[in-house]
Amino acid sequence: MLSENLMKAINDQINYELYSANAYLAMQAYCASKDLDGFANFFNVQAQEENFHAMKFFNYLNQVGGRVLIEALPSPENNFESILHAFKEGLKHEKNVTKRVYNLMDIATDEREHATISLLKWFIDEQVEEETTFNNIVKRLERVSEDAAALYALDAELASRVFTPPTTA
């Protein structure tokens, strides 16, 4: 059985992952309002991934005999200055998620909770991928700047992104 401290931290992360999904839905809505359906699709897939992450923690907590507690979620930011701003906010958010996952790993390591450590290794690898994806798109958006053709080309590229649940999860 997990300690109360670790169970609370995992519950906090479940709720934060659900908040993350809502934050990405808000970014999706912003992109859709700008008629950039590919960027909107990117954030839709991102929201699906965050829900998947929440359920991965949810299922783990149930599996080890913990109690999941769902809380009210704060409202996400809904207004952005530009597509670039939305992606910079996404990158900032992912860096915060990484810090939170590292904190969970610190707790699990201190408590020698090896099953949780195993779970968190997957999330650490996932966060490297998440930050890299956002960072790459931010760099590309900075390069295209005001070039509408390049922006629409990137929009078309992101329209093909789909969520495929990891088979090794």
KOLMAR-387849 format. One line per 3 residues: number of its first residue (from 1); their letters; for each residue x, y, z negated of C-alpha. Coordinates in Angstrom, 1 decimal, decimal comma. Each point is the difference from the previous one (the first is absolute). Layout:
# KOLMAR-387849
NUM = a = X:Y:Z  ...
# end
This chain:
# KOLMAR-387849
1 = mls = 0,0:0,0:0,0  1,2:3,4:0,9  0,7:2,6:-2,7
4 = enl = -2,5:2,8:-0,5  2,6:2,4:1,2  0,6:-1,8:3,3
7 = mka = -3,7:-0,7:0,5  -0,8:3,7:-0,4  2,8:0,9:2,4
10 = ind = -1,3:-2,4:2,6  -3,6:1,3:-0,5  1,3:3,5:0,5
13 = qin = 1,7:-1,1:3,3  -3,2:-1,7:1,2  -1,9:3,2:-0,5
16 = yel = 2,9:2,0:1,6  -0,1:-2,2:3,1  -3,7:0,6:0,3
19 = ysa = 0,6:3,7:-0,3  2,7:-0,4:2,7  -2,6:-1,5:2,3
22 = nay = -2,3:3,0:-0,6  2,9:2,4:0,6  0,7:-1,6:3,4
25 = lam = -3,7:0,0:0,9  0,1:3,8:-0,7  2,9:0,2:2,4
28 = qay = -1,8:-2,1:2,5  -3,0:2,3:-0,2  2,3:3,1:0,5
31 = cas = 1,6:-1,6:3,1  -3,4:-1,0:1,4  -1,2:3,6:-0,4
34 = kdl = 2,9:1,0:2,2  -0,9:-2,5:2,7  3,2:-2,0:-0,6
37 = dgf = -1,5:-3,5:-0,2  3,4:-1,7:0,1  1,2:1,8:-3,1
40 = anf = -3,4:-0,6:-1,6  0,4:-3,7:0,8  3,5:0,0:-1,6
43 = fnv = -1,5:1,3:-3,3  -3,0:-2,4:0,3  2,5:-2,9:0,1
46 = qaq = 1,9:1,5:-2,8  -3,2:0,1:-2,1  -0,6:-3,7:0,7
49 = een = 3,6:-0,8:-1,1  -0,5:1,9:-3,3  -3,2:-1,9:-0,6
52 = fha = 1,9:-3,2:0,7  2,6:1,0:-2,5  -2,6:0,8:-2,6
55 = mkf = -1,6:-3,4:0,5  3,4:-1,7:-0,2  0,6:1,5:-3,5
58 = fny = -3,7:-0,7:-0,8  0,2:-3,7:0,9  3,4:-0,4:-1,8
61 = lnq = -1,4:1,5:-3,2  -3,0:-2,3:0,1  2,3:-3,0:0,8
64 = vgg = 2,1:0,5:-3,1  -3,0:0,5:-2,3  0,0:3,8:-0,1
67 = rvl = -2,9:2,3:0,1  -0,5:2,4:2,9  -1,4:3,4:-0,9
70 = iea = -1,2:2,2:2,9  -0,1:3,7:-0,8  -1,3:3,1:1,6
73 = lps = 2,2:1,4:2,7  1,1:3,6:0,4  -0,9:1,7:3,2
76 = pen = 2,8:0,0:2,6  1,2:3,0:1,9  -2,2:0,6:3,0
79 = nfe = 1,6:3,0:1,6  3,2:0,0:1,9  1,8:2,8:1,9
82 = sil = 0,9:-2,4:2,9  0,6:-3,6:0,9  3,6:0,4:-1,0
85 = haf = -1,2:1,3:-3,4  -2,2:-3,1:-0,4  2,9:-2,3:0,7
88 = keg = 2,3:1,8:-2,3  -2,6:-0,3:-2,7  -0,3:-3,7:0,8
91 = lkh = 3,8:-0,4:-0,3  0,0:1,8:-3,3  -2,8:-2,3:-1,2
94 = ekn = 1,8:-3,1:1,1  3,1:1,1:-1,9  -2,2:0,4:-3,1
97 = vtk = -1,3:-3,5:0,5  3,5:-1,3:0,2  0,8:1,7:-3,3
100 = rvy = -3,1:-1,6:-1,5  1,0:-3,5:1,3  3,5:0,5:-1,4
103 = nlm = -1,5:0,9:-3,4  -2,0:-3,2:0,1  3,1:-1,9:0,8
106 = dia = 1,8:1,6:-2,9  -2,8:-1,0:-2,4  -0,1:-3,6:1,4
109 = tde = 3,8:-0,3:-0,2  0,1:1,3:-3,6  -2,7:-2,5:-0,9
112 = reh = 1,6:-2,8:2,0  -3,3:-0,6:1,8  1,4:-2,0:2,9
115 = ati = -3,2:-0,6:1,8  -0,7:3,7:0,1  3,5:0,7:1,1
118 = sll = -0,5:-2,4:2,9  -3,2:1,8:1,0  1,7:3,4:-0,2
121 = kwf = 2,9:-1,0:2,2  -2,6:-0,3:2,8  -1,2:3,5:-0,8
124 = ide = 3,5:1,5:-0,1  0,7:-1,4:3,5  -3,4:1,4:1,2
127 = qve = 0,9:3,4:-1,3  3,2:0,1:1,9  -2,1:-0,6:3,1
130 = eet = -2,6:2,5:-0,9  2,5:2,8:-0,6  1,9:-0,8:3,1
133 = tfn = -3,2:0,1:2,1  -1,1:3,4:-1,3  3,5:1,4:0,2
136 = niv = 0,3:-1,0:3,6  -3,3:1,6:1,0  0,9:3,2:-1,9
139 = krl = 3,2:0,2:1,9  -1,7:-0,6:3,3  -2,7:2,6:-0,8
142 = erv = 2,7:2,5:-0,9  1,8:-0,7:3,4  -3,2:0,4:2,0
145 = sed = -0,8:3,2:-1,8  -2,5:1,9:2,2  0,4:-2,3:3,1
148 = aaa = -3,7:-1,0:0,5  0,9:-2,8:2,5  2,4:-1,6:-2,4
151 = lya = -2,5:0,3:-2,8  -2,7:-1,8:2,1  2,5:-2,6:1,0
154 = lda = 0,7:-0,8:-3,7  -3,7:0,1:-0,7  -0,5:-2,6:2,8
157 = ela = 2,7:-2,2:-1,4  -1,5:0,1:-3,5  -3,4:-0,9:1,3
160 = srv = 1,3:-3,6:0,6  0,9:-0,6:-3,7  -2,0:-2,7:-1,7
163 = ftp = -0,1:-1,4:-3,5  1,0:-3,6:-0,2  0,1:-1,4:-3,5
166 = ptt = 3,4:-1,4:-0,8  0,1:-3,8:0,1  2,8:-0,1:-2,6
169 = a = -2,1:2,0:-2,4
# end
